[in-house]
Amino acid sequence: MKITATGLMLGSLACLAAGCSGGGGSEGSSTIVVPPAEITAANAPIIAGAVTQAAVEGSDVSEFAGFAGGGAIVGGSSDQVLAKIGSVQNSQFQSLREHVLTGELQAAIPPETTDCAVGGTVTVSGDIANPLTLTGGDTFTLVFDACDDGAGIIDGTYAMRITNFSGDLLSGSFSMSIAVTLTGFELTADGQTVSVNGDISVSMTSSASPTQTVTMTSSSLSMSDGTDSHTLTSYSAVQSVDQFTSAYTLEVSGTLSSTAFDGRVTFVTSIELVGDGTGFAFSGEIRVTGAQSATIEIIVLDGDLIRLDIDLDGDGIIDEIVDTSWAELLASG
């Protein structure tokens, strides 16, 4: 199965790739660390494809809290999951605004179970300090039980905590930060089930300006579809989107481990990705670094074509050049 099925969020290998400590007896604890990946002429397109998907799919954070449209287009199940999580966040946030407008918001929100559009249920609960606004420390939890909204079936727990809020919720001019934790979160769509566990932190500013900026970070986010798994750690994505034209810029960085290749690589946008929201980015560069400082420079030539400049030994001299397309690169994983 291609990485397009599981790009940004990754599976049950999260602890392994992040280098978690395991419990021990008299021998003490041990730490498993995934070594940097050896970059070769053969695996460079595979690694580049995996990183590109992980990087550009971060643009789906534009779905959070009413930040509409824009962003790079990749497709696949991971895009569906990110969009679904963003949709859940957006729906919850809009519901809060409506309750403030009507004066119906309560400080303590007892668990309330409602039916989903097609089948299953979702139970919502929460606790807020001030019913008239949002405050750092406010919490909201959604527990899905075979919730079918017509676009997919969701199971698991989605917990959101407001970490910072300033401005006016009613006018729509505000800044806020939220932390989302996904536990046993599963989306079944088109006959495929993708499970997600991990954390997402999102900071955003809403104002009269047509350009909105959203920053997403995650210390560890994991996804598994039962066949492939990928792990993204120390991830950061900063996206600015013009709400009128959908033009966007995207900067990313992080560490990626994948069952598509051995080891782990780091990546960072050396030149920000730029696009118009109707297709792939048409400019920008992402630098990927593996073992022995070997690198892959992913150079976006236009909305269709990409060039890979591959330095196999980290001496700063390009050893291989691969010309490919967005579609071929993403499929190579």
LUMNU-137888 format. One record per residue (C-alpha): residue in one letter; y, x, z. Coordinates in steps of 0.25 Angstrom, whole numbers, padded with zeros to 4 digits, always signed. Layout:
<sites>
AYXZ;...
</sites>
This chain:
<sites>
M+0000+0000+0000;K+0014+0005-0003;I+0024+0009+0007;T+0033-0003+0002;A+0024-0011+0011;T+0028-0004+0023;G+0041+0005+0021;L+0050+0005+0033;M+0042+0000+0045;L+0029+0006+0048;G+0015+0004+0054;S+0006+0007+0066;L+0009+0022+0064;A+0022+0021+0070;C+0019+0029+0083;L+0011+0040+0075;A+0023+0042+0066;A+0033+0042+0077;G+0025+0052+0085;C+0022+0043+0097;S+0016+0049+0110;G+0002+0044+0114;G-0003+0042+0128;G-0012+0052+0134;G-0021+0055+0146;S-0021+0069+0153;E-0019+0076+0139;G-0005+0069+0139;S+0002+0063+0127;S+0002+0067+0112;T+0011+0064+0101;I+0007+0062+0087;V+0018+0066+0077;V+0017+0064+0062;P+0021+0077+0055;P+0031+0078+0043;A+0025+0074+0030;E+0022+0085+0020;I+0030+0081+0007;T+0023+0084-0006;A+0025+0081-0020;A+0014+0071-0020;N+0019+0063-0007;A+0034+0064-0009;P+0035+0051-0017;I+0026+0044-0007;I+0035+0049+0005;A+0048+0046-0002;G+0043+0032-0005;A+0039+0029+0009;V+0053+0035+0014;T+0061+0027+0004;Q+0055+0014+0008;A+0057+0017+0023;A+0071+0021+0020;V+0076+0010+0011;E+0068-0001+0018;G+0078+0001+0030;S+0088-0006+0022;D+0081-0019+0026;V+0089-0018+0039;S+0100-0025+0031;E+0092-0038+0035;F+0095-0036+0049;A+0105-0046+0056;G+0111-0052+0044;F+0113-0039+0036;A+0109-0045+0022;G+0104-0039+0009;G+0106-0025+0004;G+0097-0014+0006;A+0087-0006-0002;I+0075-0014-0008;V+0061-0009-0007;G+0052-0021-0005;G+0038-0021+0001;S+0033-0026+0014;S+0042-0017+0023;D+0054-0023+0016;Q+0049-0037+0020;V+0047-0033+0034;L+0060-0027+0036;A+0067-0039+0029;K+0059-0048+0038;I+0063-0041+0051;G+0078-0041+0046;S+0076-0056+0043;V+0071-0058+0057;Q+0083-0050+0063;N+0093-0058+0054;S+0088-0071+0057;Q+0088-0068+0072;F+0102-0063+0071;Q+0107-0075+0064;S+0101-0084+0074;L+0108-0077+0085;R+0121-0079+0078;E+0119-0094+0076;H+0115-0096+0090;V+0128-0089+0094;L+0136-0098+0085;T+0130-0111+0091;G+0130-0106+0105;E+0115-0107+0107;L+0111-0093+0110;Q+0105-0091+0123;A+0105-0079+0132;A+0090-0080+0134;I+0082-0084+0122;P+0069-0090+0126;P+0057-0088+0117;E+0058-0099+0106;T+0047-0100+0096;T+0049-0106+0082;D+0041-0109+0070;C+0043-0100+0058;A+0045-0106+0044;V+0031-0106+0039;G+0023-0103+0051;G+0022-0095+0064;T+0033-0094+0075;V+0044-0084+0080;T+0048-0084+0094;V+0062-0079+0097;S+0067-0075+0111;G+0079-0067+0116;D+0089-0063+0127;I+0104-0061+0125;A+0115-0057+0134;N+0126-0066+0128;P+0123-0079+0120;L+0136-0077+0113;T+0133-0064+0106;L+0123-0052+0106;T+0123-0041+0116;G+0115-0028+0117;G+0102-0031+0123;D+0100-0045+0118;T+0085-0047+0113;F+0078-0056+0103;T+0063-0057+0100;L+0056-0064+0089;V+0041-0065+0090;F+0034-0069+0077;D+0021-0076+0077;A+0016-0078+0062;C+0030-0082+0059;D+0030-0085+0044;D+0044-0087+0038;G+0039-0089+0024;A+0041-0074+0020;G+0031-0068+0029;I+0024-0069+0043;I+0029-0062+0055;D+0022-0058+0068;G+0027-0050+0079;T+0039-0047+0088;Y+0053-0044+0083;A+0063-0040+0095;M+0077-0038+0093;R+0087-0032+0103;I+0102-0031+0102;T+0106-0017+0105;N+0121-0018+0102;F+0131-0029+0098;S+0146-0030+0096;G+0155-0039+0088;D+0154-0054+0085;L+0141-0061+0082;L+0148-0074+0077;S+0158-0067+0068;G+0147-0058+0062;S+0155-0045+0065;F+0147-0037+0074;S+0138-0024+0076;M+0125-0025+0082;S+0112-0017+0085;I+0098-0022+0086;A+0084-0017+0090;V+0072-0023+0084;T+0058-0021+0089;L+0046-0026+0080;T+0033-0028+0087;G+0020-0032+0080;F+0030-0037+0069;E+0022-0041+0057;L+0026-0047+0043;T+0015-0053+0034;A+0020-0056+0020;D+0014-0056+0006;G+0000-0054+0013;Q+0004-0041+0020;T+0007-0039+0035;V+0017-0028+0039;S+0018-0025+0054;V+0030-0018+0060;N+0033-0012+0074;G+0045-0004+0078;D+0060-0005+0081;I+0072-0007+0072;S+0087-0005+0077;V+0098-0010+0068;S+0113-0009+0070;M+0122-0017+0061;T+0137-0021+0060;S+0141-0034+0054;S+0156-0036+0049;A+0164-0041+0038;S+0161-0029+0030;P+0152-0031+0018;T+0145-0018+0022;Q+0135-0019+0033;T+0128-0008+0039;V+0114-0009+0047;T+0108+0003+0054;M+0093+0002+0057;T+0085+0012+0065;S+0071+0013+0070;S+0063+0023+0079;S+0050+0018+0074;L+0046+0007+0064;S+0032+0004+0060;M+0025-0005+0050;S+0011-0006+0045;D+0005-0015+0035;G-0010-0012+0038;T-0011-0002+0027;D+0001+0007+0027;S+0010+0011+0039;H+0024+0019+0040;T+0032+0023+0051;L+0047+0025+0051;T+0054+0032+0063;S+0068+0036+0067;Y+0073+0027+0055;S+0087+0024+0052;A+0093+0016+0041;V+0108+0013+0039;Q+0111+0003+0028;S+0125-0002+0024;V+0124-0015+0015;D+0136-0022+0008;Q+0133-0037+0011;F+0140-0041-0002;T+0134-0032-0012;S+0121-0027-0005;A+0124-0013-0008;Y+0119-0004+0003;T+0117+0010+0008;L+0106+0015+0016;E+0103+0028+0025;V+0090+0030+0031;S+0082+0040+0039;G+0069+0041+0047;T+0055+0046+0048;L+0044+0040+0040;S+0029+0041+0042;S+0019+0034+0033;T+0005+0032+0029;A+0009+0035+0015;F+0011+0050+0018;D+0007+0060+0029;G+0017+0063+0039;R+0032+0059+0041;V+0045+0061+0034;T+0060+0059+0038;F+0070+0054+0028;V+0085+0052+0027;T+0094+0047+0017;S+0102+0059+0012;I+0110+0050+0003;E+0111+0035+0007;L+0104+0025-0001;V+0113+0016-0009;G+0109+0002-0016;D+0114-0011-0020;G+0103-0020-0013;T+0097-0025-0026;G+0087-0013-0028;F+0084+0001-0023;A+0094+0011-0018;F+0101+0017-0030;S+0106+0030-0023;G+0103+0038-0011;E+0093+0049-0006;I+0083+0050+0005;R+0078+0063+0010;V+0063+0064+0016;T+0059+0076+0024;G+0044+0080+0027;A+0037+0092+0032;Q+0043+0106+0030;S+0056+0099+0026;A+0051+0094+0013;T+0060+0083+0007;I+0060+0072-0002;E+0074+0068-0007;I+0073+0053-0012;I+0084+0052-0022;V+0088+0038-0027;L+0093+0040-0041;D+0096+0025-0043;G+0090+0011-0040;D+0077+0015-0048;L+0075+0030-0047;I+0072+0040-0036;R+0070+0055-0036;L+0062+0063-0026;D+0067+0077-0024;I+0055+0083-0016;D+0056+0097-0008;L+0042+0100-0004;D+0045+0112+0005;G+0059+0109+0011;D+0066+0121+0004;G+0076+0112-0002;I+0071+0113-0016;I+0066+0101-0024;D+0051+0103-0027;E+0048+0090-0034;I+0056+0079-0040;V+0051+0065-0042;D+0058+0054-0050;T+0053+0040-0046;S+0058+0026-0044;W+0061+0018-0032;A+0049+0009-0035;E+0040+0021-0037;L+0044+0028-0025;L+0042+0016-0016;A+0028+0014-0022;S+0024+0028-0020;G+0022+0026-0006;
</sites>
